[in-house]
């Protein structure tokens, strides 16, 4: 049964959104819809124009025998700024203040829609970067790592604080946390990451960058390479940050426990050419 | 600028897929595309037919002043069976065997595409169930919880094994793990879940169901209600399971460490009327 253009457009849009950063041969679509490749090409032009118009992303066409089309999620600047504003508004609520000047963020990290947007913001920044895997430390970075991974179509690698029997043999490193200067441990299952990978590190919060520096050490142990660092919230602090290049969405400047005020700024996302 | 039908269909499909289980007023679309409501209705009919045809889900129309359209993700039986087969094939590989008869699953749990499919399988089963939140225990259930949550548009609540300063005040319970009969602890931040919620529990692995029973206790502490239980892999074992109603995708029947064989079966998903 031959498909009408309108039906093809709906299903094609769904399929492309489901498979970001994946090369889909035109023959896949022409067989699926029993339609000529020339019609499929016209359909893809409509999808591409609409995606670009509405800040969904873009289609990349690869020509030749092994050719096809690839959907690259790409948020436009306005939508990214709206996401950052939304995060700042949420994080600025004084009832998030916890003893010790910490901010309660579990609700944001548990919100699938906000996580999806955060994931797309970072996936947009790293759309042109070669990335094979996304690494985070359990527990709170996991939703962010998975949200980015879904938009980039790469696996997530989770570092733990302790070793578990279900991980098999592991590599353990010790590192000094940046702000508290305590010695901490990181454990990664040997089989969770092959060597030679280009890895994006992510976490929900970064102060002096000790956790990130620890993950960098782990990358070396696995003969892998740092491809970028993405943090949701970075905190201002007095010493130098232990990692150089990173992207952040929000900067926590000051917390006043007595007056219960939280001072936030935009992170360095746009400064660092995140988009 | 008025939009053409072809462009509307692409953007509308994208928007509906981005907002599952969310009521979208027709005026949203008619304003966004500068088009008459009658045209929007026709568009939605095309989207609905194509979604149903290809096992993407269905559109529910709510009439009246507060009316609109809602996208309900719904995988068809064939796609669910394919997902279960894929999981069984993956999990049956003998190099997953770890000392003690455990299976290495971190790579599956870190694969965003597989997690997305698993999430949609469970979201399909619970599409008609009233669910306000999805709860899991850190660490390995988190990707599954978020995958289901994204398709159901509800928040994720993460129970921890230990208390952390960034959680604020917490409720702690002790429970007896089902298989090892050890006393274990579960901690949930007080502000991470209001009372009166209907909660779906999920985890990557269930043996005697001790962890699930522990989460059930926590639900009671928070005056919340159990709405369902979804597990990726259940293990056969000799005593009764501590929870009654649950859905599983795969059943681990026997592991032979000497011969390095893994015997798997389908879980109870279809038996329990998962779809």
Interface residues (C-beta under 8 A of the other chain):
Chain A: X5 X6 X7 X9 X10 X11 X13 X14 X17 X18 X19 X46 X47 X49 X50 X51 X53 X54 X56 X98 X99 X100 X102 X103 X104 X105 X106 X107 X110 X111 X112 X113 X115 X116 X138 X139 X140 X142 X143 X146 X147 X149 X150 X153 X154 X155 X156 X157 X158 X160 X165 X166 X167 X168 X189 X191 X192 X205
Chain B: X5 X6 X7 X9 X10 X11 X13 X14 X17 X18 X19 X46 X47 X49 X50 X51 X53 X54 X56 X98 X99 X100 X102 X103 X104 X105 X106 X107 X110 X111 X112 X113 X115 X116 X138 X139 X140 X142 X143 X146 X147 X149 X150 X153 X154 X155 X156 X157 X158 X160 X165 X166 X167 X168 X189 X191 X192
